[in-house]
């Protein structure tokens, strides 16, 4: 997404709003392996709340997974 930085004198310059992504490694107990995910901050909160396996199943059902 793009927008403007607005200075005190009301000059406008273009800027980008980047996605809040992290590269994080998780231990997947059900598969007994480590996986590396590029995940947003809200996705990280979801994994902490419902667990990795349930979050992966939910993402697959919604079609968010590439693999």
PDB file with SEQRES, HELIX, SHEET and CRYST1 records, atoms N, CA, C and O in Angstrom:
SEQRES   1 A   67  UNK UNK UNK UNK UNK UNK UNK UNK UNK UNK UNK UNK UNK          
SEQRES   2 A   67  UNK UNK UNK UNK UNK UNK UNK UNK UNK UNK UNK UNK UNK          
SEQRES   3 A   67  UNK UNK UNK UNK UNK UNK UNK UNK UNK UNK UNK UNK UNK          
SEQRES   4 A   67  UNK UNK UNK UNK UNK UNK UNK UNK UNK UNK UNK UNK UNK          
SEQRES   5 A   67  UNK UNK UNK UNK UNK UNK UNK UNK UNK UNK UNK UNK UNK          
SEQRES   6 A   67  UNK UNK                                                      
HELIX    1 AA1 UNK A   41  UNK A   50  1                                  10    
HELIX    2 AA2 UNK A   52  UNK A   62  1                                  11    
SHEET    1 AA1 2 UNK A   2  UNK A   6  0                                        
SHEET    2 AA1 2 UNK A  12  UNK A  16 -1                                        
SHEET    1 AA2 2 UNK A  21  UNK A  28  0                                        
SHEET    2 AA2 2 UNK A  33  UNK A  40 -1                                        
CRYST1    1.000    1.000    1.000  90.00  90.00  90.00 P 1           1          
ATOM      1  N   UNK A   1       0.849  -1.156   0.000  1.00  0.00           N  
ATOM      2  CA  UNK A   1       0.000   0.000   0.000  1.00  0.00           C  
ATOM      3  C   UNK A   1       0.903   1.229   0.000  1.00  0.00           C  
ATOM      4  O   UNK A   1       1.966   1.226   0.620  1.00  0.00           O  
ATOM      5  N   UNK A   2       0.481   2.260  -0.685  1.00  0.00           N  
ATOM      6  CA  UNK A   2       1.254   3.500  -0.725  1.00  0.00           C  
ATOM      7  C   UNK A   2       0.448   4.625  -0.111  1.00  0.00           C  
ATOM      8  O   UNK A   2      -0.780   4.570  -0.030  1.00  0.00           O  
ATOM      9  N   UNK A   3       1.171   5.647   0.320  1.00  0.00           N  
ATOM     10  CA  UNK A   3       0.528   6.814   0.915  1.00  0.00           C  
ATOM     11  C   UNK A   3       1.492   7.974   0.893  1.00  0.00           C  
ATOM     12  O   UNK A   3       2.442   7.989   0.110  1.00  0.00           O  
ATOM     13  N   UNK A   4       1.251   8.942   1.748  1.00  0.00           N  
ATOM     14  CA  UNK A   4       2.075  10.134   1.807  1.00  0.00           C  
ATOM     15  C   UNK A   4       2.619  10.354   3.205  1.00  0.00           C  
ATOM     16  O   UNK A   4       1.930  10.127   4.200  1.00  0.00           O  
ATOM     17  N   UNK A   5       3.895  10.810   3.266  1.00  0.00           N  
ATOM     18  CA  UNK A   5       4.410  11.420   4.478  1.00  0.00           C  
ATOM     19  C   UNK A   5       4.018  12.882   4.409  1.00  0.00           C  
ATOM     20  O   UNK A   5       4.228  13.527   3.382  1.00  0.00           O  
ATOM     21  N   UNK A   6       3.459  13.412   5.465  1.00  0.00           N  
ATOM     22  CA  UNK A   6       3.041  14.815   5.474  1.00  0.00           C  
ATOM     23  C   UNK A   6       3.869  15.538   6.525  1.00  0.00           C  
ATOM     24  O   UNK A   6       3.814  15.207   7.709  1.00  0.00           O  
ATOM     25  N   UNK A   7       4.641  16.532   6.079  1.00  0.00           N  
ATOM     26  CA  UNK A   7       5.502  17.278   6.989  1.00  0.00           C  
ATOM     27  C   UNK A   7       4.701  18.362   7.710  1.00  0.00           C  
ATOM     28  O   UNK A   7       3.515  18.557   7.444  1.00  0.00           O  
ATOM     29  N   UNK A   8       5.368  19.059   8.620  1.00  0.00           N  
ATOM     30  CA  UNK A   8       4.726  20.140   9.376  1.00  0.00           C  
ATOM     31  C   UNK A   8       4.262  21.257   8.450  1.00  0.00           C  
ATOM     32  O   UNK A   8       3.242  21.897   8.706  1.00  0.00           O  
ATOM     33  N   UNK A   9       5.020  21.495   7.358  1.00  0.00           N  
ATOM     34  CA  UNK A   9       4.641  22.532   6.396  1.00  0.00           C  
ATOM     35  C   UNK A   9       3.645  22.016   5.362  1.00  0.00           C  
ATOM     36  O   UNK A   9       3.345  22.708   4.390  1.00  0.00           O  
ATOM     37  N   UNK A  10       3.127  20.791   5.569  1.00  0.00           N  
ATOM     38  CA  UNK A  10       2.107  20.152   4.730  1.00  0.00           C  
ATOM     39  C   UNK A  10       2.638  19.727   3.354  1.00  0.00           C  
ATOM     40  O   UNK A  10       1.855  19.537   2.424  1.00  0.00           O  
ATOM     41  N   UNK A  11       3.973  19.576   3.218  1.00  0.00           N  
ATOM     42  CA  UNK A  11       4.529  18.993   1.996  1.00  0.00           C  
ATOM     43  C   UNK A  11       4.254  17.507   2.025  1.00  0.00           C  
ATOM     44  O   UNK A  11       4.299  16.886   3.087  1.00  0.00           O  
ATOM     45  N   UNK A  12       3.971  16.933   0.880  1.00  0.00           N  
ATOM     46  CA  UNK A  12       3.641  15.509   0.808  1.00  0.00           C  
ATOM     47  C   UNK A  12       4.680  14.785  -0.049  1.00  0.00           C  
ATOM     48  O   UNK A  12       4.965  15.192  -1.175  1.00  0.00           O  
ATOM     49  N   UNK A  13       5.240  13.709   0.500  1.00  0.00           N  
ATOM     50  CA  UNK A  13       6.163  12.857  -0.240  1.00  0.00           C  
ATOM     51  C   UNK A  13       5.652  11.429  -0.155  1.00  0.00           C  
ATOM     52  O   UNK A  13       5.065  11.031   0.851  1.00  0.00           O  
ATOM     53  N   UNK A  14       5.875  10.665  -1.204  1.00  0.00           N  
ATOM     54  CA  UNK A  14       5.367   9.298  -1.267  1.00  0.00           C  
ATOM     55  C   UNK A  14       6.091   8.387  -0.275  1.00  0.00           C  
ATOM     56  O   UNK A  14       7.280   8.565  -0.012  1.00  0.00           O  
ATOM     57  N   UNK A  15       5.383   7.438   0.259  1.00  0.00           N  
ATOM     58  CA  UNK A  15       5.942   6.422   1.136  1.00  0.00           C  
ATOM     59  C   UNK A  15       5.183   5.128   0.928  1.00  0.00           C  
ATOM     60  O   UNK A  15       4.104   5.113   0.334  1.00  0.00           O  
ATOM     61  N   UNK A  16       5.765   4.024   1.430  1.00  0.00           N  
ATOM     62  CA  UNK A  16       5.128   2.714   1.349  1.00  0.00           C  
ATOM     63  C   UNK A  16       4.776   2.222   2.738  1.00  0.00           C  
ATOM     64  O   UNK A  16       5.513   2.457   3.696  1.00  0.00           O  
ATOM     65  N   UNK A  17       3.656   1.542   2.845  1.00  0.00           N  
ATOM     66  CA  UNK A  17       3.266   0.864   4.065  1.00  0.00           C  
ATOM     67  C   UNK A  17       3.582  -0.618   3.861  1.00  0.00           C  
ATOM     68  O   UNK A  17       2.878  -1.313   3.129  1.00  0.00           O  
ATOM     69  N   UNK A  18       4.640  -1.095   4.509  1.00  0.00           N  
ATOM     70  CA  UNK A  18       5.075  -2.479   4.331  1.00  0.00           C  
ATOM     71  C   UNK A  18       4.340  -3.416   5.287  1.00  0.00           C  
ATOM     72  O   UNK A  18       3.858  -3.004   6.341  1.00  0.00           O  
ATOM     73  N   UNK A  19       4.268  -4.676   4.895  1.00  0.00           N  
ATOM     74  CA  UNK A  19       3.626  -5.701   5.706  1.00  0.00           C  
ATOM     75  C   UNK A  19       4.537  -6.041   6.880  1.00  0.00           C  
ATOM     76  O   UNK A  19       5.759  -6.092   6.736  1.00  0.00           O  
ATOM     77  N   UNK A  20       3.937  -6.269   8.030  1.00  0.00           N  
ATOM     78  CA  UNK A  20       4.685  -6.563   9.248  1.00  0.00           C  
ATOM     79  C   UNK A  20       4.967  -8.071   9.305  1.00  0.00           C  
ATOM     80  O   UNK A  20       4.256  -8.810   9.984  1.00  0.00           O  
ATOM     81  N   UNK A  21       6.017  -8.528   8.582  1.00  0.00           N  
ATOM     82  CA  UNK A  21       6.346  -9.947   8.486  1.00  0.00           C  
ATOM     83  C   UNK A  21       7.619 -10.278   9.245  1.00  0.00           C  
ATOM     84  O   UNK A  21       8.546  -9.472   9.320  1.00  0.00           O  
ATOM     85  N   UNK A  22       7.645 -11.479   9.806  1.00  0.00           N  
ATOM     86  CA  UNK A  22       8.805 -12.019  10.492  1.00  0.00           C  
ATOM     87  C   UNK A  22       9.118 -13.380   9.894  1.00  0.00           C  
ATOM     88  O   UNK A  22       8.212 -14.086   9.451  1.00  0.00           O  
ATOM     89  N   UNK A  23      10.403 -13.758   9.876  1.00  0.00           N  
ATOM     90  CA  UNK A  23      10.794 -15.126   9.547  1.00  0.00           C  
ATOM     91  C   UNK A  23      11.062 -15.815  10.881  1.00  0.00           C  
ATOM     92  O   UNK A  23      11.963 -15.423  11.623  1.00  0.00           O  
ATOM     93  N   UNK A  24      10.280 -16.836  11.175  1.00  0.00           N  
ATOM     94  CA  UNK A  24      10.324 -17.471  12.491  1.00  0.00           C  
ATOM     95  C   UNK A  24      10.382 -18.977  12.318  1.00  0.00           C  
ATOM     96  O   UNK A  24       9.717 -19.528  11.441  1.00  0.00           O  
ATOM     97  N   UNK A  25      11.174 -19.649  13.149  1.00  0.00           N  
ATOM     98  CA  UNK A  25      11.250 -21.109  13.138  1.00  0.00           C  
ATOM     99  C   UNK A  25      10.378 -21.656  14.259  1.00  0.00           C  
ATOM    100  O   UNK A  25      10.403 -21.158  15.385  1.00  0.00           O  
ATOM    101  N   UNK A  26       9.602 -22.693  13.931  1.00  0.00           N  
ATOM    102  CA  UNK A  26       8.724 -23.348  14.892  1.00  0.00           C  
ATOM    103  C   UNK A  26       9.031 -24.835  14.900  1.00  0.00           C  
ATOM    104  O   UNK A  26       9.377 -25.414  13.870  1.00  0.00           O  
ATOM    105  N   UNK A  27       8.902 -25.446  16.065  1.00  0.00           N  
ATOM    106  CA  UNK A  27       9.027 -26.896  16.162  1.00  0.00           C  
ATOM    107  C   UNK A  27       7.634 -27.487  16.054  1.00  0.00           C  
ATOM    108  O   UNK A  27       6.768 -27.211  16.884  1.00  0.00           O  
ATOM    109  N   UNK A  28       7.418 -28.305  15.025  1.00  0.00           N  
ATOM    110  CA  UNK A  28       6.131 -28.925  14.765  1.00  0.00           C  
ATOM    111  C   UNK A  28       6.150 -30.311  15.397  1.00  0.00           C  
ATOM    112  O   UNK A  28       6.760 -31.234  14.858  1.00  0.00           O  
ATOM    113  N   UNK A  29       5.485 -30.456  16.537  1.00  0.00           N  
ATOM    114  CA  UNK A  29       5.538 -31.688  17.329  1.00  0.00           C  
ATOM    115  C   UNK A  29       4.923 -32.857  16.584  1.00  0.00           C  
ATOM    116  O   UNK A  29       5.453 -33.967  16.641  1.00  0.00           O  
ATOM    117  N   UNK A  30       3.812 -32.635  15.884  1.00  0.00           N  
ATOM    118  CA  UNK A  30       3.109 -33.719  15.189  1.00  0.00           C  
ATOM    119  C   UNK A  30       3.960 -34.341  14.093  1.00  0.00           C  
ATOM    120  O   UNK A  30       3.878 -35.547  13.864  1.00  0.00           O  
ATOM    121  N   UNK A  31       4.776 -33.544  13.409  1.00  0.00           N  
ATOM    122  CA  UNK A  31       5.641 -34.056  12.339  1.00  0.00           C  
ATOM    123  C   UNK A  31       7.078 -34.271  12.808  1.00  0.00           C  
ATOM    124  O   UNK A  31       7.902 -34.781  12.049  1.00  0.00           O  
ATOM    125  N   UNK A  32       7.393 -33.888  14.054  1.00  0.00           N  
ATOM    126  CA  UNK A  32       8.716 -34.031  14.648  1.00  0.00           C  
ATOM    127  C   UNK A  32       9.792 -33.367  13.791  1.00  0.00           C  
ATOM    128  O   UNK A  32      10.806 -33.988  13.470  1.00  0.00           O  
ATOM    129  N   UNK A  33       9.566 -32.090  13.418  1.00  0.00           N  
ATOM    130  CA  UNK A  33      10.540 -31.361  12.618  1.00  0.00           C  
ATOM    131  C   UNK A  33      10.417 -29.858  12.880  1.00  0.00           C  
ATOM    132  O   UNK A  33       9.422 -29.385  13.429  1.00  0.00           O  
ATOM    133  N   UNK A  34      11.450 -29.127  12.474  1.00  0.00           N  
ATOM    134  CA  UNK A  34      11.439 -27.672  12.541  1.00  0.00           C  
ATOM    135  C   UNK A  34      10.961 -27.138  11.200  1.00  0.00           C  
ATOM    136  O   UNK A  34      11.354 -27.647  10.150  1.00  0.00           O  
ATOM    137  N   UNK A  35      10.112 -26.110  11.231  1.00  0.00           N  
ATOM    138  CA  UNK A  35       9.682 -25.456   9.995  1.00  0.00           C  
ATOM    139  C   UNK A  35       9.948 -23.966  10.133  1.00  0.00           C  
ATOM    140  O   UNK A  35       9.895 -23.412  11.231  1.00  0.00           O  
ATOM    141  N   UNK A  36      10.232 -23.329   9.016  1.00  0.00           N  
ATOM    142  CA  UNK A  36      10.506 -21.902   8.986  1.00  0.00           C  
ATOM    143  C   UNK A  36       9.348 -21.234   8.254  1.00  0.00           C  
ATOM    144  O   UNK A  36       9.042 -21.583   7.114  1.00  0.00           O  
ATOM    145  N   UNK A  37       8.705 -20.268   8.914  1.00  0.00           N  
ATOM    146  CA  UNK A  37       7.554 -19.581   8.339  1.00  0.00           C  
ATOM    147  C   UNK A  37       7.819 -18.090   8.239  1.00  0.00           C  
ATOM    148  O   UNK A  37       8.420 -17.498   9.136  1.00  0.00           O  
ATOM    149  N   UNK A  38       7.374 -17.491   7.158  1.00  0.00           N  
ATOM    150  CA  UNK A  38       7.322 -16.040   7.049  1.00  0.00           C  
ATOM    151  C   UNK A  38       5.919 -15.648   7.488  1.00  0.00           C  
ATOM    152  O   UNK A  38       4.951 -15.906   6.773  1.00  0.00           O  
ATOM    153  N   UNK A  39       5.802 -15.033   8.647  1.00  0.00           N  
ATOM    154  CA  UNK A  39       4.517 -14.904   9.316  1.00  0.00           C  
ATOM    155  C   UNK A  39       4.313 -13.466   9.784  1.00  0.00           C  
ATOM    156  O   UNK A  39       5.264 -12.780  10.159  1.00  0.00           O  
ATOM    157  N   UNK A  40       3.060 -13.026   9.757  1.00  0.00           N  
ATOM    158  CA  UNK A  40       2.720 -11.689  10.233  1.00  0.00           C  
ATOM    159  C   UNK A  40       2.595 -11.686  11.752  1.00  0.00           C  
ATOM    160  O   UNK A  40       2.583 -12.740  12.388  1.00  0.00           O  
ATOM    161  N   UNK A  41       2.504 -10.497  12.319  1.00  0.00           N  
ATOM    162  CA  UNK A  41       2.372 -10.368  13.767  1.00  0.00           C  
ATOM    163  C   UNK A  41       1.049 -10.963  14.243  1.00  0.00           C  
ATOM    164  O   UNK A  41       1.004 -11.585  15.305  1.00  0.00           O  
ATOM    165  N   UNK A  42      -0.020 -10.784  13.483  1.00  0.00           N  
ATOM    166  CA  UNK A  42      -1.306 -11.361  13.880  1.00  0.00           C  
ATOM    167  C   UNK A  42      -1.287 -12.879  13.749  1.00  0.00           C  
ATOM    168  O   UNK A  42      -1.924 -13.571  14.543  1.00  0.00           O  
ATOM    169  N   UNK A  43      -0.563 -13.410  12.756  1.00  0.00           N  
ATOM    170  CA  UNK A  43      -0.414 -14.851  12.623  1.00  0.00           C  
ATOM    171  C   UNK A  43       0.370 -15.455  13.780  1.00  0.00           C  
ATOM    172  O   UNK A  43       0.079 -16.563  14.231  1.00  0.00           O  
ATOM    173  N   UNK A  44       1.362 -14.718  14.251  1.00  0.00           N  
ATOM    174  CA  UNK A  44       2.135 -15.173  15.403  1.00  0.00           C  
ATOM    175  C   UNK A  44       1.258 -15.239  16.649  1.00  0.00           C  
ATOM    176  O   UNK A  44       1.374 -16.183  17.431  1.00  0.00           O  
ATOM    177  N   UNK A  45       0.389 -14.261  16.845  1.00  0.00           N  
ATOM    178  CA  UNK A  45      -0.541 -14.285  17.972  1.00  0.00           C  
ATOM    179  C   UNK A  45      -1.517 -15.440  17.851  1.00  0.00           C  
ATOM    180  O   UNK A  45      -1.880 -16.053  18.855  1.00  0.00           O  
ATOM    181  N   UNK A  46      -1.952 -15.749  16.619  1.00  0.00           N  
ATOM    182  CA  UNK A  46      -2.862 -16.875  16.399  1.00  0.00           C  
ATOM    183  C   UNK A  46      -2.197 -18.193  16.763  1.00  0.00           C  
ATOM    184  O   UNK A  46      -2.817 -19.043  17.402  1.00  0.00           O  
ATOM    185  N   UNK A  47      -0.935 -18.373  16.363  1.00  0.00           N  
ATOM    186  CA  UNK A  47      -0.208 -19.599  16.696  1.00  0.00           C  
ATOM    187  C   UNK A  47      -0.036 -19.716  18.205  1.00  0.00           C  
ATOM    188  O   UNK A  47      -0.170 -20.808  18.757  1.00  0.00           O  
ATOM    189  N   UNK A  48       0.257 -18.613  18.876  1.00  0.00           N  
ATOM    190  CA  UNK A  48       0.397 -18.657  20.333  1.00  0.00           C  
ATOM    191  C   UNK A  48      -0.925 -18.987  21.009  1.00  0.00           C  
ATOM    192  O   UNK A  48      -0.934 -19.586  22.085  1.00  0.00           O  
ATOM    193  N   UNK A  49      -2.031 -18.610  20.402  1.00  0.00           N  
ATOM    194  CA  UNK A  49      -3.344 -18.816  21.013  1.00  0.00           C  
ATOM    195  C   UNK A  49      -3.878 -20.232  20.787  1.00  0.00           C  
ATOM    196  O   UNK A  49      -4.294 -20.891  21.740  1.00  0.00           O  
ATOM    197  N   UNK A  50      -3.870 -20.714  19.523  1.00  0.00           N  
ATOM    198  CA  UNK A  50      -4.508 -22.000  19.225  1.00  0.00           C  
ATOM    199  C   UNK A  50      -3.521 -23.125  18.947  1.00  0.00           C  
ATOM    200  O   UNK A  50      -3.924 -24.284  18.848  1.00  0.00           O  
ATOM    201  N   UNK A  51      -2.239 -22.806  18.819  1.00  0.00           N  
ATOM    202  CA  UNK A  51      -1.228 -23.824  18.560  1.00  0.00           C  
ATOM    203  C   UNK A  51      -0.860 -23.901  17.088  1.00  0.00           C  
ATOM    204  O   UNK A  51      -1.624 -23.483  16.219  1.00  0.00           O  
ATOM    205  N   UNK A  52       0.318 -24.439  16.823  1.00  0.00           N  
ATOM    206  CA  UNK A  52       0.853 -24.482  15.462  1.00  0.00           C  
ATOM    207  C   UNK A  52       0.045 -25.397  14.553  1.00  0.00           C  
ATOM    208  O   UNK A  52      -0.287 -25.006  13.434  1.00  0.00           O  
ATOM    209  N   UNK A  53      -0.277 -26.599  15.003  1.00  0.00           N  
ATOM    210  CA  UNK A  53      -0.987 -27.551  14.154  1.00  0.00           C  
ATOM    211  C   UNK A  53      -2.377 -27.033  13.765  1.00  0.00           C  
ATOM    212  O   UNK A  53      -2.776 -27.132  12.605  1.00  0.00           O  
ATOM    213  N   UNK A  54      -3.104 -26.485  14.730  1.00  0.00           N  
ATOM    214  CA  UNK A  54      -4.440 -25.949  14.443  1.00  0.00           C  
ATOM    215  C   UNK A  54      -4.359 -24.732  13.528  1.00  0.00           C  
ATOM    216  O   UNK A  54      -5.213 -24.551  12.661  1.00  0.00           O  
ATOM    217  N   UNK A  55      -3.337 -23.896  13.714  1.00  0.00           N  
ATOM    218  CA  UNK A  55      -3.181 -22.715  12.865  1.00  0.00           C  
ATOM    219  C   UNK A  55      -2.841 -23.103  11.432  1.00  0.00           C  
ATOM    220  O   UNK A  55      -3.329 -22.476  10.491  1.00  0.00           O  
ATOM    221  N   UNK A  56      -2.000 -24.141  11.251  1.00  0.00           N  
ATOM    222  CA  UNK A  56      -1.666 -24.603   9.908  1.00  0.00           C  
ATOM    223  C   UNK A  56      -2.879 -25.208   9.211  1.00  0.00           C  
ATOM    224  O   UNK A  56      -3.084 -24.989   8.017  1.00  0.00           O  
ATOM    225  N   UNK A  57      -3.687 -25.973   9.958  1.00  0.00           N  
ATOM    226  CA  UNK A  57      -4.908 -26.542   9.374  1.00  0.00           C  
ATOM    227  C   UNK A  57      -5.885 -25.452   8.981  1.00  0.00           C  
ATOM    228  O   UNK A  57      -6.523 -25.536   7.932  1.00  0.00           O  
ATOM    229  N   UNK A  58      -6.006 -24.426   9.816  1.00  0.00           N  
ATOM    230  CA  UNK A  58      -6.906 -23.313   9.523  1.00  0.00           C  
ATOM    231  C   UNK A  58      -6.431 -22.532   8.295  1.00  0.00           C  
ATOM    232  O   UNK A  58      -7.247 -22.130   7.466  1.00  0.00           O  
ATOM    233  N   UNK A  59      -5.120 -22.316   8.172  1.00  0.00           N  
ATOM    234  CA  UNK A  59      -4.564 -21.605   7.018  1.00  0.00           C  
ATOM    235  C   UNK A  59      -4.731 -22.414   5.735  1.00  0.00           C  
ATOM    236  O   UNK A  59      -4.995 -21.843   4.676  1.00  0.00           O  
ATOM    237  N   UNK A  60      -4.582 -23.734   5.815  1.00  0.00           N  
ATOM    238  CA  UNK A  60      -4.764 -24.589   4.641  1.00  0.00           C  
ATOM    239  C   UNK A  60      -6.223 -24.592   4.197  1.00  0.00           C  
ATOM    240  O   UNK A  60      -6.510 -24.607   3.000  1.00  0.00           O  
ATOM    241  N   UNK A  61      -7.144 -24.578   5.156  1.00  0.00           N  
ATOM    242  CA  UNK A  61      -8.562 -24.572   4.815  1.00  0.00           C  
ATOM    243  C   UNK A  61      -8.969 -23.279   4.133  1.00  0.00           C  
ATOM    244  O   UNK A  61      -9.845 -23.280   3.268  1.00  0.00           O  
ATOM    245  N   UNK A  62      -8.339 -22.178   4.515  1.00  0.00           N  
ATOM    246  CA  UNK A  62      -8.650 -20.884   3.906  1.00  0.00           C  
ATOM    247  C   UNK A  62      -7.852 -20.628   2.627  1.00  0.00           C  
ATOM    248  O   UNK A  62      -8.103 -19.649   1.925  1.00  0.00           O  
ATOM    249  N   UNK A  63      -6.888 -21.510   2.322  1.00  0.00           N  
ATOM    250  CA  UNK A  63      -6.107 -21.391   1.097  1.00  0.00           C  
ATOM    251  C   UNK A  63      -4.946 -20.426   1.205  1.00  0.00           C  
ATOM    252  O   UNK A  63      -4.514 -19.885   0.188  1.00  0.00           O  
ATOM    253  N   UNK A  64      -4.421 -20.187   2.403  1.00  0.00           N  
ATOM    254  CA  UNK A  64      -3.322 -19.250   2.593  1.00  0.00           C  
ATOM    255  C   UNK A  64      -1.958 -19.863   2.360  1.00  0.00           C  
ATOM    256  O   UNK A  64      -0.989 -19.128   2.170  1.00  0.00           O  
ATOM    257  N   UNK A  65      -1.843 -21.188   2.368  1.00  0.00           N  
ATOM    258  CA  UNK A  65      -0.544 -21.834   2.241  1.00  0.00           C  
ATOM    259  C   UNK A  65      -0.168 -21.996   0.769  1.00  0.00           C  
ATOM    260  O   UNK A  65      -1.008 -22.344  -0.061  1.00  0.00           O  
ATOM    261  N   UNK A  66       1.093 -21.742   0.459  1.00  0.00           N  
ATOM    262  CA  UNK A  66       1.592 -21.858  -0.916  1.00  0.00           C  
ATOM    263  C   UNK A  66       2.002 -23.281  -1.244  1.00  0.00           C  
ATOM    264  O   UNK A  66       1.886 -23.703  -2.395  1.00  0.00           O  
ATOM    265  N   UNK A  67       2.475 -24.025  -0.264  1.00  0.00           N  
ATOM    266  CA  UNK A  67       3.015 -25.355  -0.535  1.00  0.00           C  
ATOM    267  C   UNK A  67       1.967 -26.427  -0.504  1.00  0.00           C  
ATOM    268  O   UNK A  67       2.277 -27.599  -0.715  1.00  0.00           O  
TER     269      UNK A  67                                                      
END                                                                             
